[in-house]
Amino acid sequence: MSVIIRYILRELGVTFLLGFVALTLLLLIVGVVQQAIDNHLPLIYVPHLIPPVFANMSPISLPVTLLLAVTVFFSRMSGNNEVIALKALGIPPRAFLMPVFVIAFFFSIIGVGINELAITYGRQGINMVLYYGTEDILIERLKQTHQVVTKNNRITIIVKGVDGKGRLLDPTIMLKKESVTIEASSAQITTDFNENILRVVFVDFRVVGEGAFRFAGGERTVEIQLSEVFPIRRENHPSDMGLHQISKKQKNTAEQIEEQQQIIAAHRTFGAGMGVVDGWVAGPIADAKKRIRSLQTLQNKLSVEPPRRWATGFCCFFFVWLGAPLAIWMRKSDFFASFFACFVPILILYYPLLAFGLDQAKNGSLPPMCVWTANVVIGFIGLWFLRQIHRY
């Protein structure tokens, strides 16, 4: 039996390593190219994107590669009647599947760690590369499109061109909030990361707008928040927080909800004593209730993140739990047919159920643990196939 287990684990290991390297490299190339194209990233920044993009893509490649490895091996094993031969020797499928399930369980724990790494290092690493490359990215975008529009269309920059030194030629900046348009013969862009500000220094500028005045020369500096140009930093978003940050944020949010509830109670007590509930205190109470609803929505999102990350990490185990017995049950040496036969129920059931549970948990309609529903459904389907391969 030990010889059979070593044989199975060796074959699975080789297939997994080859598949993981190939798929991860493919996703890495696609991810880096996509980031570079979408953000007009100069080539000098591309090498800095490789480590965080690799970390960001690993949670995708790990479960898919595990599913591919077990379907390739067990479909070939079943198609060559090796499973029947083992049964004839008195070795049931559970005997040689159990070590595979145990390894898949440990890979799931690793998957949880990789998911955490993808968030704390992968996403934030990509954001930091883009953040510190803001000046070069903006100049590259102006070279290619001659126009940049900031968040909510508040600021629009239009240029005729950009010279080799990064100087903007015949720039025009439209400030929507001030209803002012600034034109100049040239401009220079600089960034101040200490204050998170992008400065545009206009030379020989003239202002067009209500109450505007004209200059024959001179300089004018326009300061723009970096978050307006590239709103990419979302450290306070629950899906971009580490698990240790989430627990602290949950505690802080609960304290804020309790504080707002105390405010409501105090105003109601005051109103009841003065008989002016519908007068003086109705507005503050409504504001506090609105604040509580906003905080409760945030609390729901925070509460669902830990179980979601554990559930998505343990999809490695449930993919193997379904893929291995299904490949044996099909008894086909064509591993492509077996792989897609395993992947179809995952596409049809797993990801829609995961998305549904996630949305309902964030809305507060269902408890956070409902994100495990997809894993449980896949687990029951895999259990049915396990019973079938043991029975026949």
C-alpha positions as CSV (number, residue, x, y, z in Angstrom):
1,M,0.0,0.0,0.0
2,S,2.9,2.4,0.8
3,V,4.2,1.8,-2.7
4,I,0.9,2.7,-4.3
5,I,0.6,5.9,-2.2
6,R,4.1,7.0,-3.1
7,Y,3.3,6.4,-6.7
8,I,0.1,8.4,-6.6
9,L,1.7,11.3,-4.7
10,R,4.8,11.4,-7.0
11,E,2.7,11.5,-10.1
12,L,0.3,14.1,-8.7
13,G,3.2,16.2,-7.5
14,V,4.9,16.3,-10.9
15,T,1.7,17.2,-12.6
16,F,0.8,19.9,-10.0
17,L,4.2,21.6,-10.2
18,L,4.3,21.7,-14.0
19,G,0.7,23.0,-14.1
20,F,1.2,25.5,-11.3
21,V,4.3,27.0,-12.9
22,A,2.8,27.2,-16.4
23,L,-0.6,28.6,-15.3
24,T,1.0,31.1,-12.9
25,L,3.4,32.4,-15.5
26,L,0.5,32.8,-18.0
27,L,-1.6,34.7,-15.4
28,L,1.5,36.7,-14.4
29,I,2.1,37.8,-18.0
30,V,-1.6,38.6,-18.5
31,G,-1.8,40.5,-15.2
32,V,1.4,42.6,-15.8
33,V,0.4,43.4,-19.4
34,Q,-3.1,44.4,-18.3
35,Q,-1.9,46.7,-15.6
36,A,0.7,48.3,-17.9
37,I,-1.9,48.9,-20.6
38,D,-4.8,50.1,-18.4
39,N,-2.6,52.5,-16.5
40,H,-0.3,53.6,-19.4
41,L,2.6,52.4,-17.3
42,P,6.1,53.2,-18.6
43,L,8.3,50.1,-19.1
44,I,10.7,51.1,-16.3
45,Y,7.9,50.2,-13.8
46,V,7.0,46.9,-15.3
47,P,9.6,44.8,-13.3
48,H,8.3,46.3,-10.1
49,L,4.9,44.9,-10.9
50,I,6.0,41.3,-11.2
51,P,6.2,40.3,-7.5
52,P,2.9,41.8,-6.4
53,V,1.1,40.6,-9.5
54,F,2.5,37.1,-8.9
55,A,1.2,37.2,-5.3
56,N,-2.2,38.5,-6.6
57,M,-2.6,35.7,-9.2
58,S,-1.5,32.7,-7.0
59,P,-4.9,32.3,-5.3
60,I,-6.4,31.7,-8.8
61,S,-3.8,29.3,-10.1
62,L,-3.5,27.1,-6.9
63,P,-7.0,25.6,-6.8
64,V,-7.3,25.3,-10.6
65,T,-3.9,23.5,-10.8
66,L,-4.9,21.1,-8.0
67,L,-8.1,20.3,-9.8
68,L,-6.2,19.8,-13.1
69,A,-3.6,17.5,-11.4
70,V,-6.1,15.2,-9.8
71,T,-8.3,14.9,-12.9
72,V,-5.3,14.2,-15.2
73,F,-3.9,11.5,-12.9
74,F,-7.1,9.8,-11.8
75,S,-8.7,9.9,-15.3
76,R,-5.7,8.1,-16.7
77,M,-5.6,5.7,-13.8
78,S,-9.2,4.8,-14.2
79,G,-9.1,4.7,-18.0
80,N,-6.2,2.2,-17.8
81,N,-8.3,0.0,-15.4
82,E,-5.8,0.5,-12.6
83,V,-8.6,1.3,-10.2
84,I,-10.3,-2.0,-11.1
85,A,-7.0,-3.8,-10.5
86,L,-6.7,-2.2,-7.1
87,K,-10.2,-3.2,-6.2
88,A,-9.5,-6.8,-7.3
89,L,-6.6,-6.7,-4.8
90,G,-9.0,-5.7,-2.0
91,I,-7.9,-2.0,-1.9
92,P,-10.9,0.3,-1.9
93,P,-10.7,3.8,-3.5
94,R,-10.9,5.5,-0.1
95,A,-7.6,3.9,0.8
96,F,-5.6,5.6,-1.9
97,L,-7.8,8.8,-2.0
98,M,-7.4,9.6,1.7
99,P,-3.7,10.7,1.4
100,V,-4.7,12.9,-1.5
101,F,-7.5,14.5,0.5
102,V,-5.2,15.1,3.5
103,I,-2.7,16.9,1.2
104,A,-5.5,18.9,-0.3
105,F,-6.5,19.9,3.2
106,F,-3.0,21.2,4.0
107,F,-2.9,23.0,0.6
108,S,-6.2,24.7,1.6
109,I,-4.5,26.1,4.7
110,I,-1.7,27.3,2.5
111,G,-4.4,28.8,0.2
112,V,-5.8,30.9,3.1
113,G,-2.3,32.3,3.7
114,I,-1.8,33.0,0.0
115,N,-5.2,34.8,-0.1
116,E,-4.0,37.0,2.8
117,L,-0.7,37.6,1.0
118,A,-2.5,38.5,-2.2
119,I,-4.4,41.2,-0.3
120,T,-1.8,42.6,2.0
121,Y,1.1,42.4,-0.5
122,G,-0.3,41.8,-3.9
123,R,-3.0,44.4,-4.2
124,Q,-1.3,47.0,-2.1
125,G,2.0,46.4,-3.9
126,I,0.4,47.0,-7.2
127,N,-1.2,50.2,-5.8
128,M,2.1,51.4,-4.5
129,V,3.8,50.9,-7.8
130,L,1.1,52.9,-9.5
131,Y,1.0,55.5,-6.8
132,Y,4.7,56.3,-6.9
133,G,4.6,56.3,-10.7
134,T,1.8,58.8,-10.8
135,E,3.9,61.5,-12.4
136,D,5.3,59.3,-15.2
137,I,2.0,57.6,-15.7
138,L,0.2,60.9,-16.1
139,I,2.8,62.2,-18.6
140,E,2.6,58.9,-20.5
141,R,-1.2,59.2,-20.7
142,L,-0.9,62.8,-22.0
143,K,1.6,61.6,-24.6
144,Q,-0.8,59.0,-25.9
145,T,-4.3,60.5,-25.4
146,H,-3.5,64.2,-25.0
147,Q,-6.1,64.4,-22.3
148,V,-6.6,63.3,-18.7
149,V,-9.9,63.6,-16.8
150,T,-9.8,63.2,-13.0
151,K,-12.3,61.6,-10.7
152,N,-15.9,62.9,-11.0
153,N,-14.8,65.1,-14.0
154,R,-13.6,67.8,-11.5
155,I,-10.4,68.5,-13.4
156,T,-9.6,68.1,-17.1
157,I,-6.1,68.5,-18.5
158,I,-5.6,68.8,-22.3
159,V,-2.2,69.2,-24.0
160,K,-1.0,69.7,-27.6
161,G,2.0,67.4,-26.8
162,V,4.7,66.5,-24.4
163,D,8.4,67.1,-25.1
164,G,11.3,64.8,-24.3
165,K,11.8,66.5,-20.9
166,G,8.2,65.8,-19.8
167,R,7.1,69.4,-20.3
168,L,3.5,69.9,-21.3
169,L,3.1,72.0,-24.5
170,D,0.1,74.4,-24.9
171,P,-1.7,72.9,-21.9
172,T,-5.2,73.7,-20.9
173,I,-6.7,72.8,-17.5
174,M,-10.4,73.1,-16.7
175,L,-11.4,73.4,-13.1
176,K,-15.0,72.4,-12.8
177,K,-15.5,73.5,-9.2
178,E,-14.1,77.0,-9.8
179,S,-15.7,77.3,-13.3
180,V,-12.2,78.4,-14.5
181,T,-10.1,77.4,-17.5
182,I,-6.3,78.0,-17.4
183,E,-4.3,78.1,-20.7
184,A,-0.5,78.4,-20.9
185,S,2.4,78.1,-23.3
186,S,3.9,75.2,-21.3
187,A,3.6,73.5,-17.9
188,Q,5.6,71.2,-15.7
189,I,4.3,68.4,-13.5
190,T,5.8,67.5,-10.1
191,T,4.6,65.2,-7.3
192,D,4.8,65.7,-3.5
193,F,4.2,62.3,-1.9
194,N,4.6,63.8,1.6
195,E,1.4,65.9,1.1
196,N,-0.1,63.5,-1.6
197,I,-0.3,66.4,-4.0
198,L,0.3,66.7,-7.8
199,R,1.5,70.2,-8.8
200,V,1.1,71.6,-12.3
201,V,3.2,74.8,-12.8
202,F,1.9,76.8,-15.7
203,V,4.2,79.2,-17.6
204,D,2.8,82.3,-19.4
205,F,-0.7,81.4,-18.3
206,R,-4.0,83.1,-18.9
207,V,-7.3,82.5,-17.1
208,V,-10.6,82.3,-18.8
209,G,-13.8,82.5,-16.7
210,E,-16.1,84.6,-14.7
211,G,-14.1,87.5,-13.3
212,A,-11.0,86.2,-14.9
213,F,-8.0,88.3,-15.8
214,R,-5.1,88.0,-18.3
215,F,-1.4,88.0,-17.9
216,A,1.2,88.4,-20.7
217,G,3.5,86.2,-18.7
218,G,4.1,84.7,-15.2
219,E,3.6,81.4,-13.5
220,R,0.7,79.8,-11.7
221,T,0.6,76.6,-9.7
222,V,-2.4,74.3,-9.5
223,E,-2.4,71.6,-6.8
224,I,-4.4,68.4,-7.4
225,Q,-4.8,65.6,-4.8
226,L,-3.2,62.4,-6.0
227,S,-6.4,60.5,-5.1
228,E,-8.2,62.7,-7.7
229,V,-5.8,61.6,-10.5
230,F,-5.5,57.9,-9.6
231,P,-8.0,56.8,-6.9
232,I,-6.2,53.5,-6.2
233,R,-5.3,53.6,-2.5
234,R,-8.1,51.8,-0.6
235,E,-6.5,50.7,2.6
236,N,-9.7,51.3,4.5
237,H,-11.8,49.1,2.3
238,P,-12.6,45.7,4.0
239,S,-11.6,43.6,1.0
240,D,-8.1,45.3,1.0
241,M,-7.5,44.9,4.8
242,G,-5.4,42.1,6.5
243,L,-7.2,39.9,9.0
244,H,-5.5,41.6,11.9
245,Q,-6.7,45.0,10.6
246,I,-10.3,43.7,10.2
247,S,-10.6,42.7,13.8
248,K,-9.4,46.2,15.0
249,K,-11.8,47.9,12.5
250,Q,-14.7,45.7,13.7
251,K,-14.1,46.8,17.3
252,N,-13.8,50.4,16.3
253,T,-17.0,50.3,14.2
254,A,-18.9,48.6,17.1
255,E,-17.8,51.4,19.4
256,Q,-19.0,54.0,16.9
257,I,-22.4,52.3,16.6
258,E,-22.8,52.2,20.4
259,E,-21.9,55.9,20.5
260,Q,-24.6,56.8,18.0
261,Q,-27.1,54.7,19.9
262,Q,-26.3,56.6,23.0
263,I,-26.8,59.9,21.2
264,I,-30.2,58.7,20.1
265,A,-31.1,57.7,23.6
266,A,-29.9,61.0,25.0
267,H,-31.9,63.1,22.5
268,R,-35.0,61.0,23.1
269,T,-34.7,61.4,26.8
270,F,-34.3,65.1,26.4
271,G,-37.2,65.3,24.0
272,A,-39.5,63.3,26.2
273,G,-38.7,65.6,29.1
274,M,-39.2,68.8,27.1
275,G,-42.0,67.5,25.0
276,V,-40.3,68.5,21.8
277,V,-39.5,65.2,20.2
278,D,-40.9,66.3,16.8
279,G,-39.2,69.6,17.0
280,W,-35.7,70.0,18.2
281,V,-34.5,66.5,18.4
282,A,-36.0,64.8,15.3
283,G,-33.2,66.0,13.1
284,P,-30.3,64.8,15.3
285,I,-32.0,61.5,15.8
286,A,-32.4,61.0,12.0
287,D,-28.8,61.9,11.5
288,A,-27.7,59.4,14.1
289,K,-29.9,56.6,12.6
290,K,-28.4,57.4,9.1
291,R,-24.9,57.1,10.6
292,I,-25.8,53.8,12.3
293,R,-27.1,52.3,9.0
294,S,-23.8,53.3,7.3
295,L,-21.7,51.8,10.1
296,Q,-23.8,48.7,10.1
297,T,-23.2,48.2,6.4
298,L,-19.5,48.5,7.0
299,Q,-19.7,46.1,9.9
300,N,-21.5,43.5,7.7
301,K,-18.7,43.8,5.1
302,L,-16.1,43.5,7.8
303,S,-17.8,40.4,9.3
304,V,-18.0,38.5,6.1
305,E,-14.3,38.9,5.1
306,P,-12.7,36.4,7.5
307,P,-15.1,33.5,6.6
308,R,-14.9,34.4,2.9
309,R,-11.1,34.1,2.9
310,W,-11.2,30.8,4.7
311,A,-13.9,29.5,2.4
312,T,-12.1,30.6,-0.8
313,G,-8.8,29.1,0.6
314,F,-10.5,25.8,1.3
315,C,-11.9,25.6,-2.2
316,C,-8.6,23.7,-2.9
317,F,-9.9,20.8,-0.7
318,F,-13.4,20.8,-2.1
319,F,-12.2,20.9,-5.7
320,V,-10.1,17.8,-5.1
321,W,-12.9,16.2,-3.1
322,L,-15.1,16.5,-6.2
323,G,-12.5,16.1,-9.0
324,A,-10.8,12.9,-7.9
325,P,-13.9,10.7,-7.5
326,L,-15.5,12.2,-10.6
327,A,-12.5,11.4,-12.7
328,I,-12.5,7.8,-11.5
329,W,-16.3,7.5,-12.0
330,M,-16.0,8.6,-15.6
331,R,-13.4,5.9,-16.5
332,K,-12.0,7.9,-19.4
333,S,-8.3,8.3,-20.1
334,D,-9.1,11.6,-21.9
335,F,-8.2,14.0,-19.1
336,F,-9.5,17.0,-20.9
337,A,-13.0,15.5,-20.8
338,S,-12.6,14.7,-17.1
339,F,-11.3,18.2,-16.3
340,F,-14.1,20.0,-18.0
341,A,-16.6,17.6,-16.5
342,C,-15.3,18.7,-13.1
343,F,-15.0,22.3,-14.0
344,V,-18.5,22.7,-15.3
345,P,-20.3,22.1,-12.0
346,I,-17.8,24.5,-10.4
347,L,-18.5,27.2,-12.9
348,I,-22.3,26.6,-12.7
349,L,-22.7,26.1,-9.0
350,Y,-19.6,27.1,-7.0
351,Y,-18.9,30.6,-8.1
352,P,-22.5,31.7,-8.5
353,L,-23.3,30.3,-5.0
354,L,-20.2,32.0,-3.6
355,A,-21.2,35.4,-5.1
356,F,-24.8,35.0,-3.9
357,G,-23.7,34.2,-0.3
358,L,-21.2,37.0,-0.3
359,D,-23.8,39.6,-1.5
360,Q,-26.4,38.4,1.0
361,A,-23.9,38.4,3.9
362,K,-22.8,41.9,3.0
363,N,-26.4,43.1,3.0
364,G,-27.0,41.5,6.3
365,S,-29.8,39.2,4.9
366,L,-27.8,36.1,5.8
367,P,-25.1,35.3,8.4
368,P,-21.5,35.6,7.3
369,M,-21.0,31.8,7.4
370,C,-23.3,31.5,4.4
371,V,-20.2,32.1,2.2
372,W,-19.4,28.4,2.9
373,T,-22.6,27.3,1.0
374,A,-20.7,26.8,-2.2
375,N,-18.1,24.6,-0.6
376,V,-20.8,22.6,1.2
377,V,-22.8,22.0,-2.1
378,I,-19.6,20.9,-3.9
379,G,-18.8,18.6,-0.9
380,F,-22.2,16.8,-1.1
381,I,-21.8,16.3,-4.9
382,G,-18.3,14.9,-4.3
383,L,-19.7,12.6,-1.6
384,W,-22.2,11.2,-4.0
385,F,-19.5,10.3,-6.5
386,L,-17.4,8.8,-3.7
387,R,-20.3,6.5,-2.9
388,Q,-20.7,5.6,-6.5
389,I,-17.0,4.6,-7.1
390,H,-17.1,2.5,-3.9
391,R,-20.4,0.8,-4.8
392,Y,-19.5,-0.2,-8.4
